[in-house]
Amino acid sequence: MSIWRASGLAVALLLLLAGCASAGSGGAGRPIGAPGAGAGTTLPRLPVRESWDIQLDRPPRAPFPAVNLIEVDGFDTPAATVTALHRSRAGRVVVCYIDAGTWERWRPDAARYPKSLLGRPDDGWAGERWLDIRRYRGTLGTILAARVRMCRAKGFNAVDFDNVDGYQNGTGFTLIAGDQLNFNRFLAGLAHRSGLLVALKNDPAQIPQLRPDFDFAVDEQCYQYGGCGLDRFVAAGKPAFDIEYQLAAGKFCPQANRQNVNALVKHLSLDAWRVACR
């Protein structure tokens, strides 16, 4: 989007103004809809309380939802749509969804993955296979760095890396918690060096170690399965976002609101339908 392609001086000024805003739980301190300037830059801080949506089944269409943060597919969403999302709501944060821990056979860069990196199928998700994340310093890291550059070039503000909990799954590789920590911190560094905020996705067991490296958390079915500890992000002044698929809003929203977790009910397809807790 054009606002992300402003001159270095303009970007620096915008970020300075964003840094002066409050990041309190009441939603004050809206981040600016512009990218960071790369390594060495202090990125804007998201408010803890935030209206949001996630649409991954296809790129969103106007009229867009009246939310301050929206997550969309990084490959499928064209730069023109990212630009339109920014222009239609001042300060809107647009998050780039990309897969980091599994291979997806339909992606345009799928052929770049060596077969030696591919593990067992990701159960329940046709065409996906777990990756050997221990090898992130080689071809895998190069591929993921290119994906992050794509997100930045399209004008996204942040990245949400999916499937970053392989060590807790049957990947076909002998992954341990330390391997996951190293990989996830590598991902956070990729995003931050590109001037993008970064989400920790579905790795609640490692929140204590990874919270300093990530700017916000996105998780699924926390209240259905008894909690993910997202309050640990909130306690640090960082927003937490939860998606529920099977619970009615009345069953969990009061608790989510008390914990200041930004929660939604969505279809499993992650289409445009949503019920927000607040």
N, C-alpha and C positions, 0 to 999 in steps of 0.2 A: 504494500500500500504506500501511497505517496508520503504519508506522514512519517513513516519509518525511513524514508530516504532523504530526510532533511539534512542540511549541512551539519558537520560535526559541532559547530558552535551552537546551532539551534538545539540539537539533541542534548548537549551538555546543559544548556539553560533549562530545558524542560525537565531533565532529571534532577537538577538542583531544586526546582520548584516542587517536584514530587517528593523529594526527600524531606521537605519542610512540612509536608502534610501529615496529619495524624493518622495512625493505623489502628485506631481504637475499635472496640467491638461494636460500636454503634453505627459503623459504616462510613464514618468520616475518613477523609484522606484518600479520595479516589485516586488511583494511579493514573498516570497519563497514558494515552494510547500511542506510545512511541517506544522504539526499542532502546536498549542500553547501547553504549558505545563500545562494548567489548571488554576485554580483560582490563582490570584495574578500575572499572567503573562501579560505583555503588548503584545497584538496581533499585527501582521503586519498590516499596513494600505494599502488599495487598492488605486491605482491611480485613479484620477477622470475620465480620458479618458481611456477607456478599450474596446478592442475587445472582443466580447462574442457571445454565442449562448445558446439556451435552447431547449432541446430535451426530451420530456416526453412520447412520444407514445411508445417508446421502447428504450433499452440501445443503445447508439451510437456504430457504428461499424467503424473499421479502413477502409480507412484512415480517421482520425478524422479531424474536421474542424480546420483550422489554427487560433485559437482564444486563448486569454489568460485566459478567464474565460468561463466555461461551466456549465450549470445547468442540472442535470439529476434526474430521480426518485430514491429516496433513497432505496425503497424496491426492485424495479425491477432490479437495476443496481448492478451486483456482484462486490465484492472487486477486482477481477482480472481486470475488466474493468476500475475501478477507478485507479488502479495501471498503467494500460496501458495509460490512459489519461495523467497521470503525466510524465511517461517516454517518451512519444512522443513529449512533449513540455516543456522545462525547465521553471519552475516557474508557470505552469498553475494552476489556482485555480478551483477546482471542487466543485460545490455547491450541497448539498443534499436537494432535494425537498421532504417535508413531509407535510401532512395536519395536521393542529392543531385545526381548528375551526369547522370542520365537520367530521362526521363519514363516513367511506367508507366501504361498506359491503364486498368488495373483499380483503381487507387487511388481512394478516395472524394474526393480533392481534385484529380483529374486535370483536371476542367473549369476549374479556376482558372488553369491555365497558358495564357498567350497563344500562339497558333500561331506567332508570330514567334520564340518561344524554342525551338521544336522543330527539331532538325536531322535528320540521317540516322538510320536504324534502327541499333540496337546489334546487330550481327551475331550470330546464334545465340540471341538472346533475343527471342522474339515479343512484340510489344506494347510494346517499349521504344524510345525515341528519345533521342539525345544532346541536351543542353541547351546553350544559349549562356551559359556560366558567367560571361562578362564582364559580364553584366547583373545581377549579384547584388545590386546596391544598389537595385533596383526590385522588381517583383512576385515575381521568383524568391526574393529574400531574405526577403520577407514570408511566402511559402509555407513556406520551410524553417524560419523562426523558429516558425511555428505547429506544425510537426511536432515540433520540439524541445520546445515547451511540452506537447505531447501526451505525449511520452516522460516528462517530469517528472511530469505529472499522474497518469500510470499507476503511478508509483513506481519507474521505472528508475533505475539508478545511473550509467549511461554511454550514449554514443551511438557507433555505428559507421556513418559515412556511406559509402555505396558509390559506385563509379564516379567517383572523384576523380582520374582520370588521363586525362581527355578530350584533353588536349593531345598525347597519344601515339597517338590513335586518329582514324579518319576520321569526324569529327563533322559535317562540313558547314560548320563555322566555322573561321576562321583563328585557332586558339588557339596561344599560345606558352607556354613554361614559366612566364614571369612571370604570365600570366593564371591559371594553375593555382595558383601559390603564393598569389596574392591571394585566390582563392576558398577554398582549403583553410584558410588562416588565418582567413578570415571564419567558416568552419564551426566551427573550434576555439573562436573567440570566442563564438559562439552557445551552444555547449555549456557552456563555463565560466561564462558569465554566468547560466546557469540552474542552476549548481551541479552539473553533470554532468561526469564524466570523458569523454575523447574519444579514439577510435582513429584512427590513420592507416591507410587501407585501400588496398593495392595501388598504392602510388606510391613504390616503392623508390628510384627515381632522385633523388627530392627529399628523402630522409631527412636528409641533412646540413643542409638549410635548415629543414626542418619539425619535426625532432625536438624542439626546445625548446618547440614549441607544442602537442604532442600527448603524451598520457599513456601510451599503449601502441600497439602496431602489430598489425594483423591482415593476413595475406597468404595467398596461395594458390599452390600448386605451386612453391614456392621451390626445393625440392630436385630436383624433376623437371627444372627448367630451369636448374639450376646456381647457385642462390642469389639471395637478394634483399638481402643485407646487413643482415639483421635483427639481427646481432650488434652493430650500432651502437646500437640501442635498448638492448640488454642492457648494453653498456658504460656507458651513461648511467644504469643502475639502473632501467630501465623494461622491463616485460615485452614479449615478442614472441610472437605466436601464428601458427602456420602450419597450413594445411589441404592435405593431399595427397589426390588422387582416384585416381591410377593406379599409384602405387608401393606395393609391399608394405612393411609397417612395417620389416621387417628390412633393407630397402635404404637407408633414410635415418634411421631413429630413432637409431642410434648417433651419427651426426654431429650431429643435432639436439640430442640430450642433452648432448653435449660442448659445444655452443655455448649451452646453456641456453635453447634455443628450445622453447616449449611446442607440440608438434606432434601432429597427429591424422591418421588416415586416415578419410575420410568418403565416403559416396555423393554423387554430384553433386547429387542432390535435397536434400541436407542434412537427411535425416530423422534418426531417433533412433539409428541404427546408428553406432558409432564404434569405432576402435581407437586408444588413446592410447599415445604413446611411453613415458610414465612415469606 
